[in-house]
Amino acid sequence: MNLRWKIAQFFEAWWWRNYLRGKSEEDYLHWKRNYWQQFLDETGTWPAPGDRILDAGCGPAGVFLMFQQQEVTAVDPLLRKYQSQLKFLQNGAFPSVKFVEMPLENFIPAQPFDRVFCLNAINHVADLDVCLQNLRRATAEAGSLVLTVDAHNYRVFKKIFGLIPGDILHPHQLDLSDYEQKLEKNGFKVLRTKLLDRNFFFSYHLIVAQPA
């Protein structure tokens, strides 16, 4: 893995550790479940009953929180660090979730999933094209990918942030069009996009895609 990705992963773990320090885990989980409920409702991305689900780049409290009655696989390279720090991830709290500690670059499932979520994670990876290829392999032919990403609003800042570590948590500095082109290059057809939040440098976008 490249140095920029390793630095980003170090600061990702550091950020979460400090963000959760002093917080009630019960209150945090309640807030996070409400967040995911609103996200799934507003984006219309609830999976169907019985779907096999992948939460790629799940973090410590990913969308897997919402699917305890379904077959879910949650993948993240920092899972052991999260589990060592958070009691709610310990002692089999999510029996329907299979946790896999692994970079997405190395994750190739035995069989594909009906609904693949990759939420605020794809611009954290080391090799974007390899990860998108693996997400394509992980998505059933009749399935779909639900992806969210922070994308640049201005070309000048995209270029500057690409040259210097102005955004240390994200190794990739792309705009929405770049991400759409990357998806299409790696075997997806973009069905729709939705602006979820807008800030000065970046906007947070939803992209829903299916195998081409």
C-alpha positions in Angstrom: 0.0 0.0 0.0 1.3 3.5 -0.8 2.6 5.9 1.9 -0.2 8.5 1.4 -2.8 5.7 2.1 -0.9 4.5 5.2 -0.8 8.1 6.6 -4.5 8.5 5.9 -5.3 5.2 7.7 -3.3 6.3 10.7 -5.1 9.6 11.0 -8.5 7.9 10.3 -8.0 5.7 13.3 -6.8 8.6 15.3 -9.8 10.7 14.3 -12.3 8.1 15.3 -10.5 7.5 18.6 -10.7 11.2 19.5 -14.2 11.7 18.1 -15.6 8.9 20.3 -13.6 9.7 23.4 -15.9 10.7 26.3 -19.1 9.9 24.3 -21.7 7.5 25.6 -21.7 4.5 23.3 -25.4 4.0 23.7 -26.1 7.6 22.7 -23.7 7.4 19.8 -25.4 4.2 18.5 -28.8 5.7 18.9 -27.7 8.8 16.9 -26.0 6.7 14.2 -29.0 4.4 13.7 -31.2 7.5 13.3 -28.7 8.9 10.8 -28.8 5.7 8.7 -32.6 5.5 8.9 -32.8 9.0 7.5 -30.2 8.2 4.8 -31.9 5.1 3.6 -35.3 6.7 3.6 -34.2 9.9 1.8 -32.1 8.1 -0.8 -34.5 5.2 -1.4 -31.8 2.6 -0.9 -33.3 0.2 1.5 -32.4 -3.4 0.4 -35.2 -5.9 -0.2 -35.9 -8.6 2.5 -33.5 -11.5 2.0 -30.9 -9.5 0.1 -27.3 -10.3 0.7 -25.6 -7.1 1.8 -22.0 -5.8 1.7 -20.9 -2.8 3.7 -17.6 -2.0 2.1 -15.4 0.3 4.3 -17.9 0.0 7.1 -15.9 1.9 9.8 -16.9 1.5 13.4 -20.7 2.1 12.9 -21.6 1.5 9.3 -24.9 0.9 7.7 -24.6 -2.8 8.8 -26.2 -1.5 12.1 -29.5 -1.4 10.3 -29.6 -5.0 8.9 -29.4 -7.4 11.8 -32.1 -9.6 10.4 -30.3 -10.0 7.0 -27.1 -11.6 5.9 -24.4 -8.9 6.0 -20.7 -8.8 5.4 -18.8 -5.7 6.7 -15.3 -5.1 5.5 -12.7 -2.6 6.8 -8.9 -2.6 7.3 -9.2 -1.0 10.7 -11.8 -3.3 12.3 -9.5 -4.7 15.0 -8.6 -1.2 16.2 -12.3 -0.2 16.3 -13.3 -3.4 18.1 -10.5 -2.9 20.7 -11.9 0.5 21.5 -15.6 0.1 21.3 -17.6 -2.3 23.5 -20.6 -2.4 21.1 -18.4 -4.1 18.5 -17.3 -6.8 20.9 -18.8 -10.1 22.2 -20.9 -11.0 19.2 -23.2 -8.0 19.3 -24.1 -8.4 15.6 -24.6 -12.1 15.0 -25.9 -11.7 11.5 -22.9 -9.6 10.4 -19.7 -11.2 9.2 -16.8 -8.8 9.9 -13.8 -9.0 7.7 -10.7 -7.0 8.5 -9.1 -6.4 5.1 -8.3 -3.6 2.7 -10.9 -3.4 0.0 -8.1 -4.0 -2.6 -7.8 -7.6 -1.3 -11.5 -8.4 -0.8 -13.0 -10.8 -3.4 -16.1 -12.6 -2.2 -17.0 -16.2 -2.9 -20.4 -15.0 -4.3 -21.8 -11.6 -5.2 -24.1 -9.4 -3.1 -27.5 -8.0 -4.0 -26.8 -4.6 -2.5 -23.3 -3.2 -2.0 -22.9 -0.2 0.1 -19.7 1.8 0.0 -20.4 4.9 2.0 -17.9 7.7 2.5 -15.2 5.1 2.0 -14.0 4.9 -1.6 -11.8 8.0 -1.4 -10.0 6.5 1.6 -8.6 3.5 -0.3 -5.1 3.1 -1.7 -5.9 1.9 -5.2 -9.2 3.3 -6.5 -9.4 1.3 -9.7 -8.7 -2.0 -8.0 -11.3 -1.3 -5.4 -13.9 -0.4 -8.0 -13.1 -3.6 -9.8 -13.6 -5.6 -6.6 -16.9 -3.8 -5.9 -18.0 -4.7 -9.5 -17.1 -8.4 -8.7 -19.0 -8.1 -5.5 -22.2 -6.8 -7.1 -24.6 -9.4 -8.5 -25.7 -8.8 -12.1 -29.2 -7.8 -11.0 -27.8 -6.0 -7.9 -26.7 -2.4 -7.3 -24.0 -0.4 -5.8 -24.8 2.5 -3.4 -21.8 4.8 -3.1 -21.3 8.1 -1.3 -18.3 10.3 -1.6 -17.0 13.8 -0.9 -16.2 15.3 -4.3 -14.4 18.5 -5.1 -16.4 21.6 -6.2 -13.6 23.5 -7.9 -10.9 22.3 -10.2 -8.2 24.6 -8.8 -8.6 23.2 -5.3 -8.8 19.6 -6.7 -5.4 20.2 -8.3 -3.9 21.9 -5.2 -5.2 19.2 -2.8 -3.8 16.5 -5.1 -0.3 18.0 -4.8 -0.2 18.7 -1.1 -1.8 16.9 1.9 -4.6 19.5 2.4 -7.0 16.7 3.1 -5.0 14.1 4.9 -7.8 11.6 5.4 -8.5 11.2 1.7 -5.7 9.9 -0.6 -7.9 10.7 -3.7 -8.9 14.2 -4.8 -11.6 13.9 -7.5 -14.8 15.6 -8.6 -18.2 14.0 -9.2 -17.5 13.6 -12.9 -14.2 11.8 -12.2 -16.0 9.3 -9.9 -18.7 8.7 -12.5 -16.1 8.1 -15.2 -14.1 5.8 -12.9 -17.3 3.7 -12.2 -18.1 3.4 -15.9 -14.4 2.5 -16.7 -14.6 -0.3 -14.1 -17.8 -2.0 -15.3 -20.7 0.0 -13.8 -23.5 2.0 -15.3 -24.5 5.1 -13.2 -28.2 5.2 -12.7 -28.5 8.4 -10.6 -26.7 10.9 -8.4 -28.0 13.0 -5.6 -26.4 16.0 -3.8 -26.6 15.2 -0.1 -24.7 18.1 1.4 -22.7 21.1 0.0 -19.7 22.8 1.6 -17.1 25.1 0.2 -14.3 22.7 -0.9 -16.3 19.5 -1.2 -19.9 18.3 -1.7 -21.2 15.0 -0.5 -22.9 13.0 -3.2 -24.8 9.8 -3.6 -24.2 7.6 -6.6 -26.3 4.6 -7.4 -24.9 2.3 -10.1 -25.5 -1.2 -11.5 -23.3 -3.6 -13.4 -23.1 -2.5 -17.0 
